[in-house]
Amino acid sequence: MTAVTLCFGIGLTVVASVRPVVADSPIQAAVPRALRLPATPYRYAEVDLPEHVRELAARFDNTPAENPITDAGATLGRVLFYDVTLSANGTTSCASCHRQEIAFTDDERLSIGFDGRRVGRNSMSLINLRYYARGRFFWDERAESLEAQVLQPIENEIEMGHDLASLVRQLADDPLYPPLFQEAFGDVEVDASRIGQALAQFIRSIVSFDSRFDRGLARAGSVDRPFENFTEEENHGKSLFFGEARCASCHSADPHRAAPHVADPLHFDATQAAFFFVDQPVANGIDVDDFERTDPAVDPGLGGITAREEDFGRFKSSSLRFVELTGPYMHDGRFRTLESVVEHYNWSIRPHVNLDRRLQNLESSGLGRAQSDVDALVAFLKTLTDAKLLTDPRYSDPFVESPGRQSRLTPAAKPPR
């Protein structure tokens, strides 16, 4: 391996190495690699939140006391996030299925693993995960923390296919990493816990509250008032979302205020619209109940983890922020367009023993909104995108492109969407 010299204080830091890859890798035996990092680390630890989210951000933040975000820790996490050598054959990184330009998702119905096989579920967006109050992750919430979640894809036989013990030795021997671990943790020791902590710090740093919706809310002070920066159609969609269409009864900022909105949907506390998360896993009527729990084609969701009857068919939901970019939608990517998702709630909610109570009175007829209302809701949802985050250098790939960097494998044939 090449020796490494780090130069701080002027311009950009470029770190170079030649990384050996496992012998049976389909790529060449040595991969030239270089990092381009700012001499002064990007600011990750401090988040400048707009006023309308500060109260809930403080209350919902799932950052553990033992792993606060630091600039050096998130920098290390960023490098790990984009490093393809975290996969068994050096083709796939976390960013392969969580691409910055499409809101840290991918555009596949079911994501593609390191050897070209499909994983069982759709890729979720990583934005604002710091503020998911329950602090559990994956579609079935099997990971009790973000620190635990980030390690599981590395060892998953389809996703990245590596072994954590081998990865620890690999990173310790890679000249890129000891200086980064030194900066992040005070010494050069590499272990699985630190890998998880650094990745979690980086992912928690990916936050966004600068969409057109946020700017409109800051000026108007309430979603009950028209936003000057919205079109007439977007304002109509906003009124429907927080009012008669009752979208906010599930996709609210505050789970403690969600229940009353069902009975009185026109009195949503508009000033606290912030995260657009669903407060817990729900069954949203996309599948008819598999009463015998024997159909392998029916994903049990949370019930597959807890084995509790009341959890079958329930899934965690992504935030609606950036939702125009995060399709295909649902845990299995069954809906290709945002319009088809709205149409599901409009006409095609299916019966299920665990159907969320907020949807139960919609089984027979759905929302039943006119096409103009559907179009308005979609127009409003598109205002939740913050375009600046999609190119923010803090979250971009720090590796310098070189002939040695290989693109990931793709399947020979993609299933229909």
Secondary structure, 3 states (H helix, E strand, C coil): CCCCCCCCCCCEEEEEEEEECCCCCCCCCEEEEEEEEECCCCCCCCCCCCHHHHHHHHHHCCCCCCCCCCHHHHHHHHHHHHCHHHCCCCCCCHHHHCEHHHCCECCCCCCECCCCCECCCCCCCCCCHHHCCCCCECCCCCECCHHHHCCHHHHCCCCCCCCHHHHHHHHHHCCCHHHHHHHHHCCCCCCHHHHHHHHHHHHHCCCCCCCHHHHHHHHHCCCCCCCCCCCHHHHHHHHHHHCCCCHHHCCCCCHHHHHHHHHCHHHCCHHHCCCCCCCCCEECCCCCCCCCCCCCCCCCECHHHHCCHHHCCEECCCCCCCHHHCCCECCCCCECCHHHHHHHHHHCCCCCCCECCCCHHHCCCCCCCCHHHHHHHHHHHHHHCCHHHHHCHHHCCCECCCCCCCCCCCCCCCCCC
